[in-house]
């Protein structure tokens, strides 16, 4: 299965290590098109040679190619919101992971009927259990 993993980049990298761990778990059985999201250098080295348009066009192509989007939404991100809306437009399956104790989930996401797979979790192990259940 091809997975588009969405998470904050420019909106804050406080959870980069968590993203890296989740992506490593997903890569055990699936192809993660956006594995660079877990790379701590993504904002410095990883995309410095790409224009904003090139990044946007590449990411849209990956959303189109993907079988499912997994979005970690704990850190508010305009980009992740855009990606979620695009996935909805394409009618792609979406799994949303959110740590409510860190930040409230946006009403624009929580209130969208299309996003019926929103899961609240507290730690990596809980997230893994959710993903194991949803991806089988």
C-alpha positions in Angstrom: 0.0 0.0 0.0 1.2 3.5 -0.8 0.9 5.9 2.1 1.0 9.7 2.1 2.0 10.6 5.6 1.2 14.2 6.4 2.5 16.2 9.3 3.8 19.6 10.2 6.9 20.9 8.6 6.9 24.7 8.6 4.3 24.8 11.2 6.7 23.3 13.8 9.0 20.3 14.1 8.6 19.5 17.8 7.2 16.1 16.9 9.8 15.2 14.2 11.1 12.2 16.1 7.5 10.8 16.6 6.9 11.2 12.8 10.2 9.4 12.1 9.1 6.5 14.4 5.6 6.3 12.9 7.1 6.3 9.3 9.6 3.6 10.3 6.7 1.5 11.6 4.6 2.1 8.4 7.6 1.2 6.2 7.7 -2.3 7.6 4.7 -3.3 5.5 4.0 -0.3 3.2 5.6 2.2 0.9 5.6 5.7 2.5 5.8 8.3 -0.3 6.6 11.1 2.2 9.2 9.5 4.4 11.2 12.8 4.4 8.6 14.1 6.9 10.5 12.3 9.6 13.8 13.8 8.6 15.0 16.5 10.9 16.8 18.2 8.0 13.6 18.5 5.8 13.3 22.2 6.4 17.0 23.0 6.0 18.7 20.6 3.6 16.0 18.3 2.3 14.0 20.8 0.2 16.4 23.7 -0.2 16.8 23.1 -3.9 13.0 23.1 -4.6 10.8 26.1 -5.1 7.5 26.3 -3.2 5.7 25.4 -6.4 7.9 22.3 -7.0 7.2 21.1 -3.4 3.4 21.7 -3.9 3.3 20.0 -7.3 5.4 17.0 -6.0 3.2 16.6 -2.9 0.0 16.8 -5.0 1.3 14.1 -7.3 2.1 11.9 -4.2 -1.4 12.4 -2.9 -2.9 11.3 -6.2 -0.6 8.3 -6.3 -1.3 7.2 -2.7 -3.8 4.6 -1.6 -4.4 6.3 1.8 -3.4 9.4 3.7 -2.3 9.3 7.3 -2.3 12.8 8.9 -0.7 13.5 12.2 -2.5 16.8 13.1 -1.3 17.6 16.6 0.9 20.5 15.4 -1.4 22.9 13.5 -0.2 23.2 9.9 -1.7 25.1 7.0 0.0 22.6 4.6 -1.6 19.6 6.3 -5.0 21.3 6.2 -4.6 21.8 2.5 -3.4 18.2 2.0 -6.5 16.9 3.9 -8.8 19.0 1.8 -7.1 17.7 -1.4 -7.5 14.1 -0.2 -11.2 14.8 0.5 -11.5 16.3 -3.0 -10.0 13.1 -4.5 -12.1 10.9 -2.2 -8.9 9.3 -0.8 -9.2 7.3 2.5 -7.8 9.4 5.4 -6.7 8.4 8.9 -6.2 11.2 11.3 -4.1 10.9 14.4 -4.2 13.6 17.0 -2.9 14.1 20.6 -5.7 16.2 22.2 -3.7 16.8 25.3 -1.2 18.8 23.3 -3.6 20.9 21.2 -7.3 20.9 20.2 -8.1 19.5 16.8 -9.3 22.2 14.3 -13.1 22.4 14.0 -12.6 22.5 10.3 -11.2 19.0 10.5 -13.2 17.6 13.3 -16.4 19.0 11.8 -16.0 17.6 8.3 -18.2 14.5 7.8 -15.7 13.1 5.3 -13.1 12.7 8.0 -14.8 9.9 9.9 -11.5 8.2 11.0 -10.2 10.6 13.6 -8.3 8.8 16.3 -7.1 10.4 19.5 -4.0 8.9 21.1 -1.4 9.7 23.7 1.8 7.9 22.7 3.6 6.0 20.0 2.3 2.6 21.1 -1.3 3.8 21.0 -0.8 5.2 17.5 0.7 1.9 16.3 -2.3 0.0 17.6 -4.6 2.3 15.7 -2.7 2.0 12.5 -2.4 -1.8 12.8 -6.2 -2.0 13.2 -7.0 0.5 10.4 -4.5 -0.7 7.8 -5.4 -4.5 7.9 
